[in-house]
């Protein structure tokens, strides 16, 4: 049994290093006409059903005849009753022959995919005697849809965006998560930990707030750079898709749901950046504004991730992801600030004040960590249940395998946290306990960094 578990873990880790088809998100599930199908007459609509909600403004479709001539198509349309459906009207009836359809799209989480498939029209199109060629009414469209059932045939050639770009994009998201985690951790540290530590004197609190603000500034810069990198990588991946019209970076950022999430992230982090700068000058209200900006940042990964692309329970999934990020950042982010800012400053105190301030600060952190870790576990279970249809998907799908790797590191972090709470915290009244705290915290934070890295890759895999 242990060998099987180790094998699954090794396979999941290998998957992180060797991406497969699962990198693209909005897979073409089926089409009408179907890939490789033969239809009796010219279709009036070409319909696409994807595995995740596609971005209409980032969806492009072209069709060529056997001679390579590009034929006219109307703009893609969405369907209110089915968020996974994209329809494109054929402008003119198609004569008998083979046709090749090329498509590209991106899910609401910003992950692009593209592909081609072909179908054959058996009989020449009959042009109506009155009215423009290719003009159809709603009744004709309905009859055509009923007469030509949707095919469940898989696409002939579904290509993926460059795997290297996908890996780079996942790393950019991982660093974005890291920046958000530290930024939220800085605000939680100041708002809850420092004020809740009774044995930390006023002057020491002021110094802690100053250093936490500096850490918040650095985290804000990381988030900004990561967001810019993700927009650039997204533009590169969309432009790399062959035989498709390009979409400008500005249009991508301004006219898509994914772009809205990135704009919200950049807006919130710029406010946080300014607030931390004002906090360094001890401007009243600066920390409050930074806290509001941090809460807004916690929801942006959900708006640009799997939750936004889900066709069902979208609002619930966004709320669950928001709580997951908020809980994880409050736990691991504040722990990072405690170890980088809080404990070193406490060690500058003299005599008994040194150990009492450390003990008080860690005790304040423990209460927050317990609630935050509980929130992480509960929201993670809910999100996993909604993303995975069956329990066996945990080891039978690429998404589930990488999720298992994440759960492994989460379990390590929780175990170390429990050890700190039960064994190390009671020993903080002397130097031995402080040394043990530093060593165990390094392991806990190391597991946290690996969680962020795996999460960055997890966002690049279709559930």
C-alpha positions as CSV (number, residue, x, y, z in Angstrom):
1,X,0.0,0.0,0.0
2,X,2.8,2.4,0.9
3,X,4.5,1.7,-2.4
4,X,1.3,2.5,-4.3
5,X,1.0,5.8,-2.4
6,X,4.6,6.7,-3.1
7,X,4.1,5.9,-6.8
8,X,1.1,8.2,-7.0
9,X,3.0,11.0,-5.3
10,X,5.9,10.5,-7.7
11,X,3.6,10.5,-10.7
12,X,2.0,13.7,-9.5
13,X,5.3,15.4,-9.0
14,X,6.5,14.2,-12.4
15,X,3.3,15.7,-13.9
16,X,4.4,19.1,-12.6
17,X,7.7,18.8,-14.5
18,X,6.1,17.2,-17.6
19,X,2.9,19.0,-18.6
20,X,0.4,17.0,-20.6
21,X,-2.8,17.9,-22.5
22,X,-4.4,19.1,-19.3
23,X,-2.6,22.4,-19.5
24,X,-5.4,24.0,-21.6
25,X,-8.6,24.7,-19.9
26,X,-11.4,25.3,-22.3
27,X,-11.2,22.0,-24.2
28,X,-13.6,21.5,-27.1
29,X,-15.9,18.8,-25.8
30,X,-18.0,18.4,-28.9
31,X,-19.1,20.4,-32.0
32,X,-21.9,20.7,-34.5
33,X,-21.1,19.6,-37.2
34,X,-18.9,17.0,-35.4
35,X,-15.2,16.4,-36.2
36,X,-14.9,14.1,-39.2
37,X,-18.7,14.1,-39.8
38,X,-20.6,14.1,-43.1
39,X,-23.6,16.4,-43.2
40,X,-26.3,16.2,-45.9
41,X,-26.4,19.9,-46.6
42,X,-24.7,23.2,-45.6
43,X,-24.9,23.9,-41.9
44,X,-26.2,27.4,-41.0
45,X,-24.5,27.4,-37.7
46,X,-21.2,26.0,-36.3
47,X,-21.6,25.3,-32.6
48,X,-18.9,24.6,-30.0
49,X,-19.4,23.1,-26.6
50,X,-16.4,23.6,-24.2
51,X,-15.5,22.0,-20.9
52,X,-15.2,25.4,-19.2
53,X,-16.9,28.8,-19.7
54,X,-15.2,30.4,-22.7
55,X,-14.5,34.2,-23.0
56,X,-16.6,35.3,-25.9
57,X,-14.4,38.3,-26.7
58,X,-11.3,36.0,-26.8
59,X,-13.0,33.4,-29.1
60,X,-12.1,33.4,-32.8
61,X,-13.3,31.0,-35.5
62,X,-12.3,30.6,-39.2
63,X,-13.3,28.1,-41.9
64,X,-11.5,27.1,-45.1
65,X,-12.6,25.1,-48.0
66,X,-10.5,22.3,-49.6
67,X,-8.6,24.9,-51.7
68,X,-7.6,26.9,-48.7
69,X,-10.0,29.8,-49.3
70,X,-11.2,31.5,-46.1
71,X,-15.0,31.8,-46.0
72,X,-17.1,34.4,-44.3
73,X,-18.4,33.7,-40.8
74,X,-20.4,36.0,-38.4
75,X,-19.0,36.9,-35.0
76,X,-19.2,34.2,-32.3
77,X,-22.3,34.4,-30.1
78,X,-22.8,33.0,-26.6
79,X,-25.9,31.3,-25.2
80,X,-27.6,32.5,-22.0
81,X,-29.1,29.1,-21.4
82,X,-25.7,27.2,-21.8
83,X,-22.6,29.1,-20.8
84,X,-20.4,26.4,-22.3
85,X,-21.8,27.0,-25.9
86,X,-20.4,29.3,-28.5
87,X,-22.2,29.5,-31.9
88,X,-21.0,31.0,-35.2
89,X,-23.4,31.6,-38.1
90,X,-22.2,30.7,-41.6
91,X,-22.6,33.8,-43.7
92,X,-23.2,31.9,-47.1
93,X,-24.3,28.4,-47.8
94,X,-21.4,26.0,-48.3
95,X,-21.1,24.0,-51.5
96,X,-20.4,20.3,-51.4
97,X,-16.8,19.5,-50.2
98,X,-14.5,19.3,-47.2
99,X,-14.2,22.2,-44.8
100,X,-11.7,22.8,-42.0
101,X,-12.6,24.8,-39.0
102,X,-10.0,26.5,-36.8
103,X,-10.8,27.9,-33.4
104,X,-9.1,29.5,-30.4
105,X,-10.5,30.7,-27.2
106,X,-9.6,31.2,-23.5
107,X,-11.6,30.3,-20.4
108,X,-12.7,32.9,-17.9
109,X,-9.6,32.0,-15.9
110,X,-7.5,33.2,-18.8
111,X,-6.0,29.9,-20.0
112,X,-6.0,29.7,-23.8
113,X,-6.5,26.7,-26.1
114,X,-7.0,26.2,-29.8
115,X,-7.5,23.5,-32.4
116,X,-8.9,22.4,-35.8
117,X,-11.4,19.9,-37.1
118,X,-13.0,19.1,-40.4
119,X,-16.3,18.0,-41.8
120,X,-17.8,17.2,-45.2
121,X,-20.9,18.7,-46.9
122,X,-22.4,16.0,-49.2
123,X,-24.7,18.1,-51.5
124,X,-24.5,21.5,-53.1
125,X,-26.2,24.4,-51.3
126,X,-29.5,25.5,-52.7
127,X,-29.6,29.3,-52.9
128,X,-33.0,30.8,-52.2
129,X,-34.7,32.6,-55.1
130,X,-35.5,35.6,-53.0
131,X,-33.4,37.4,-50.4
132,X,-29.6,37.7,-50.0
133,X,-27.5,34.5,-50.2
134,X,-27.0,33.0,-46.8
135,X,-29.8,34.9,-45.0
136,X,-31.8,32.7,-42.7
137,X,-34.6,33.3,-40.3
138,X,-35.1,31.9,-36.8
139,X,-37.4,29.1,-38.1
140,X,-34.8,27.9,-40.6
141,X,-32.1,28.0,-37.8
142,X,-34.3,25.9,-35.5
143,X,-35.1,23.4,-38.2
144,X,-31.4,23.1,-39.2
145,X,-30.5,22.4,-35.6
146,X,-33.1,19.8,-35.2
147,X,-32.2,18.1,-38.5
148,X,-28.5,17.9,-37.7
149,X,-27.9,16.5,-34.2
150,X,-24.8,17.5,-32.3
151,X,-21.9,15.2,-32.6
152,X,-20.1,13.9,-29.6
153,X,-17.0,13.2,-31.7
154,X,-13.8,14.5,-30.2
155,X,-11.9,17.2,-32.2
156,X,-9.5,15.9,-34.8
157,X,-6.6,18.1,-33.7
158,X,-6.9,20.1,-30.5
159,X,-3.6,21.8,-30.1
160,X,-2.3,23.4,-27.0
161,X,-0.6,26.7,-26.3
162,X,3.1,26.4,-25.8
163,X,3.8,24.2,-22.7
164,X,6.7,26.4,-21.8
165,X,4.5,29.4,-21.7
166,X,2.0,27.5,-19.6
167,X,4.7,26.6,-17.1
168,X,5.9,30.3,-17.0
169,X,2.4,31.5,-16.5
170,X,1.9,29.0,-13.6
171,X,5.1,30.3,-12.0
172,X,3.9,33.9,-12.5
173,X,0.7,32.9,-10.7
174,X,2.7,31.2,-7.9
175,X,4.6,34.4,-7.3
176,X,1.4,36.4,-7.4
177,X,0.0,34.1,-4.7
178,X,3.2,34.7,-2.7
179,X,2.9,38.4,-2.9
180,X,-0.8,38.4,-2.0
181,X,0.0,36.0,0.9
182,X,2.7,38.3,2.3
183,X,0.6,41.4,1.8
184,X,-2.4,40.0,3.6
185,X,-0.1,38.6,6.3
186,X,1.3,42.1,6.9
187,X,-2.1,43.6,7.5
188,X,-3.3,40.7,9.7
189,X,0.0,41.0,11.7
190,X,-0.6,44.6,12.4
191,X,-4.4,44.5,12.9
192,X,-4.7,41.4,15.0
193,X,-1.4,40.0,16.2
194,X,0.4,43.2,17.4
195,X,-2.7,44.6,19.0
196,X,-3.5,41.3,20.6
197,X,0.0,40.8,22.1
198,X,-0.4,42.2,25.6
199,X,3.2,42.0,26.7
200,X,4.6,43.9,23.7
201,X,5.2,47.6,24.7
202,X,4.1,50.5,22.6
203,X,7.5,51.5,21.2
204,X,8.1,47.9,20.1
205,X,4.7,47.8,18.4
206,X,5.6,50.9,16.5
207,X,8.8,49.4,15.2
208,X,6.9,46.2,14.2
209,X,4.4,48.2,12.3
210,X,7.1,50.1,10.4
211,X,8.9,46.9,9.4
212,X,5.6,45.2,8.5
213,X,4.8,48.2,6.2
214,X,8.2,47.7,4.5
215,X,7.4,44.1,3.9
216,X,4.0,45.1,2.6
217,X,5.6,47.4,0.1
218,X,7.9,44.6,-1.2
219,X,4.9,42.2,-1.5
220,X,3.0,44.9,-3.4
221,X,5.8,45.2,-5.9
222,X,5.9,41.4,-6.4
223,X,2.1,41.3,-7.1
224,X,2.4,44.2,-9.6
225,X,5.3,42.5,-11.5
226,X,3.5,39.2,-11.5
227,X,0.3,40.7,-12.8
228,X,2.1,42.5,-15.6
229,X,4.0,39.3,-16.5
230,X,0.7,37.3,-16.6
231,X,-0.9,39.9,-19.0
232,X,2.2,39.7,-21.2
233,X,2.3,35.9,-21.2
234,X,-1.4,35.7,-22.0
235,X,-1.0,38.0,-24.9
236,X,2.0,36.0,-26.2
237,X,0.0,32.7,-25.9
238,X,-3.0,34.0,-27.7
239,X,-0.9,35.6,-30.5
240,X,1.1,32.3,-30.9
241,X,-2.0,30.5,-32.2
242,X,-1.8,30.1,-36.0
243,X,-4.2,31.5,-38.6
244,X,-6.1,33.6,-36.1
245,X,-6.6,37.3,-35.8
246,X,-4.6,38.7,-32.9
247,X,-6.2,40.4,-29.9
248,X,-4.4,43.5,-28.5
249,X,-3.3,43.4,-24.9
250,X,-5.4,46.5,-24.2
251,X,-8.5,44.8,-25.5
252,X,-7.7,41.6,-23.6
253,X,-7.4,43.6,-20.3
254,X,-10.4,45.9,-20.9
255,X,-13.0,43.7,-22.5
256,X,-12.8,40.2,-20.8
257,X,-13.8,38.8,-17.4
258,X,-10.2,37.7,-16.9
259,X,-9.0,41.2,-17.7
260,X,-11.4,42.6,-15.1
261,X,-9.9,40.4,-12.5
262,X,-6.4,41.6,-13.4
263,X,-7.5,45.2,-13.4
264,X,-9.1,44.7,-10.0
265,X,-5.9,43.1,-8.7
266,X,-3.7,45.9,-10.0
267,X,-6.0,48.6,-8.6
268,X,-6.1,47.0,-5.2
269,X,-2.4,46.4,-5.0
270,X,-1.6,50.0,-6.1
271,X,-3.9,51.3,-3.3
272,X,-2.1,48.9,-0.9
273,X,1.3,50.2,-2.1
274,X,0.3,53.8,-1.4
275,X,-1.2,52.8,1.9
276,X,2.0,51.0,3.1
277,X,4.0,54.0,2.0
278,X,1.8,56.3,4.1
279,X,1.9,53.9,7.0
280,X,5.7,54.3,7.1
281,X,5.0,58.0,7.7
282,X,2.5,57.0,10.4
283,X,-0.4,58.6,8.6
284,X,-3.7,57.8,10.4
285,X,-6.0,55.4,8.5
286,X,-3.3,54.1,6.2
287,X,-3.3,50.6,7.7
288,X,-7.1,50.5,7.5
289,X,-7.0,51.3,3.8
290,X,-4.3,48.7,3.3
291,X,-6.5,46.1,5.0
292,X,-9.4,46.9,2.7
293,X,-7.1,46.6,-0.3
294,X,-5.8,43.3,1.0
295,X,-9.3,41.9,1.3
296,X,-10.0,42.9,-2.3
297,X,-6.8,41.2,-3.4
298,X,-7.9,38.0,-1.7
299,X,-10.9,37.7,-4.1
300,X,-8.9,38.3,-7.3
301,X,-7.4,34.8,-7.7
302,X,-10.9,33.4,-7.7
303,X,-12.1,35.9,-10.4
304,X,-9.2,34.8,-12.6
305,X,-9.2,31.1,-11.8
306,X,-11.2,27.9,-12.0
307,X,-14.1,29.4,-10.0
308,X,-14.8,32.1,-12.6
309,X,-14.7,29.5,-15.4
310,X,-17.1,27.1,-13.8
311,X,-20.5,26.8,-15.5
312,X,-22.3,25.9,-12.2
313,X,-22.3,27.2,-8.6
314,X,-20.0,30.1,-9.9
315,X,-20.8,32.5,-7.0
316,X,-20.4,29.8,-4.4
317,X,-17.0,28.7,-5.9
318,X,-15.7,32.3,-6.0
319,X,-16.7,32.8,-2.4
320,X,-15.1,29.5,-1.4
321,X,-11.8,30.4,-3.2
322,X,-11.8,33.8,-1.6
323,X,-12.1,32.3,1.9
324,X,-9.4,29.8,1.0
325,X,-7.0,32.5,0.0
326,X,-7.9,34.7,3.0
327,X,-7.5,31.8,5.4
328,X,-4.1,30.6,3.9
329,X,-2.7,34.2,3.9
330,X,-3.8,34.9,7.4
331,X,-2.1,31.7,8.6
332,X,1.1,31.4,6.6
333,X,1.4,35.1,5.6
334,X,1.2,36.3,9.2
335,X,3.6,33.5,10.3
336,X,6.1,34.8,7.8
337,X,5.8,38.3,9.2
338,X,6.1,37.0,12.8
339,X,9.3,35.3,12.0
340,X,10.8,38.0,9.8
341,X,9.6,41.1,11.8
342,X,8.1,40.1,15.2
343,X,10.6,37.7,16.7
344,X,13.8,39.5,15.6
345,X,12.5,42.7,17.1
346,X,11.5,40.9,20.3
347,X,15.0,39.5,20.6
348,X,16.3,43.1,20.8
349,X,14.6,43.5,24.2
350,X,16.5,43.0,27.4
351,X,16.0,40.4,30.2
352,X,12.5,39.0,30.9
353,X,10.9,41.3,28.4
354,X,12.5,39.5,25.6
355,X,10.9,36.1,26.2
356,X,7.6,37.5,27.5
357,X,7.1,39.6,24.3
358,X,7.9,36.6,22.1
359,X,5.6,34.3,24.0
360,X,2.8,37.0,23.9
361,X,3.2,37.5,20.1
362,X,3.3,33.8,19.3
363,X,0.3,33.2,21.6
364,X,-1.6,35.9,19.7
365,X,-0.6,34.3,16.4
366,X,-1.7,30.9,17.5
367,X,-5.3,32.0,17.9
368,X,-5.4,33.5,14.4
369,X,-3.6,30.5,12.9
370,X,-6.1,28.0,14.4
371,X,-9.1,29.8,13.0
372,X,-7.3,30.4,9.6
373,X,-6.2,26.8,9.2
374,X,-9.7,25.6,9.9
375,X,-11.0,28.0,7.2
376,X,-8.4,26.7,4.8
377,X,-9.4,23.0,5.4
378,X,-13.1,23.6,5.2
379,X,-13.0,25.8,2.1
380,X,-10.5,23.4,0.5
381,X,-12.8,20.4,1.0
382,X,-15.7,22.3,-0.5
383,X,-13.7,23.5,-3.5
384,X,-12.3,20.0,-4.1
385,X,-15.8,18.5,-3.9
386,X,-17.1,20.9,-6.5
387,X,-14.1,20.5,-8.8
388,X,-13.9,16.7,-8.7
389,X,-17.0,14.8,-9.7
390,X,-15.9,11.6,-7.9
391,X,-13.5,10.6,-5.2
392,X,-11.5,8.4,-7.7
393,X,-10.8,11.6,-9.7
394,X,-8.2,12.4,-7.0
395,X,-5.9,9.7,-8.4
396,X,-7.3,9.1,-11.9
397,X,-7.1,12.7,-13.2
398,X,-4.1,15.0,-13.6
399,X,-5.9,17.7,-11.6
400,X,-6.6,15.3,-8.8
401,X,-3.0,14.0,-8.7
402,X,-1.6,17.5,-8.4
403,X,-4.2,18.3,-5.8
404,X,-3.0,15.3,-3.8
405,X,0.5,16.8,-3.8
406,X,-0.9,20.1,-2.5
407,X,-2.8,18.2,0.2
408,X,0.4,16.4,1.2
409,X,2.2,19.7,1.8
410,X,-0.8,21.2,3.6
411,X,-0.8,18.2,5.9
412,X,2.9,18.9,6.7
413,X,2.2,22.5,7.4
414,X,-0.7,21.6,9.7
415,X,1.3,19.0,11.5
416,X,4.2,21.4,12.2
417,X,1.7,24.1,13.3
418,X,0.1,21.7,15.7
419,X,3.6,20.8,17.0
420,X,4.4,24.4,17.5
421,X,1.2,25.0,19.4
422,X,1.4,22.0,21.7
423,X,5.1,21.5,22.3
424,X,7.1,24.7,21.3
425,X,4.8,27.5,22.5
426,X,4.9,26.4,26.2
427,X,8.8,26.6,26.0
428,X,9.0,30.2,24.7
429,X,10.0,31.5,28.1
430,X,13.7,30.8,27.4
431,X,16.2,30.7,24.5
432,X,15.8,27.0,23.9
433,X,12.2,27.4,23.0
434,X,12.9,30.4,20.7
435,X,15.4,28.3,18.8
436,X,13.0,25.5,18.4
437,X,10.4,27.9,17.2
438,X,12.7,29.3,14.5
439,X,13.6,25.8,13.2
440,X,10.0,24.5,13.1
441,X,8.7,27.7,11.6
442,X,11.3,27.4,8.7
443,X,9.9,23.9,8.0
444,X,6.3,25.2,8.1
445,X,7.0,28.1,5.9
446,X,8.9,25.8,3.5
447,X,5.8,23.7,3.2
448,X,3.8,26.8,2.7
449,X,6.1,27.9,-0.2
450,X,5.7,24.5,-1.8
451,X,1.9,24.8,-1.4
452,X,2.0,28.1,-3.3
453,X,4.2,26.6,-6.0
454,X,1.9,23.6,-6.5
455,X,-1.2,25.9,-6.4
456,X,0.3,27.9,-9.2
457,X,0.6,24.8,-11.3
458,X,-2.8,23.6,-10.2
459,X,-4.4,26.7,-11.8
460,X,-2.9,25.6,-15.1
461,X,-4.7,22.2,-15.1
462,X,-8.2,21.6,-16.1
463,X,-10.4,20.0,-13.3
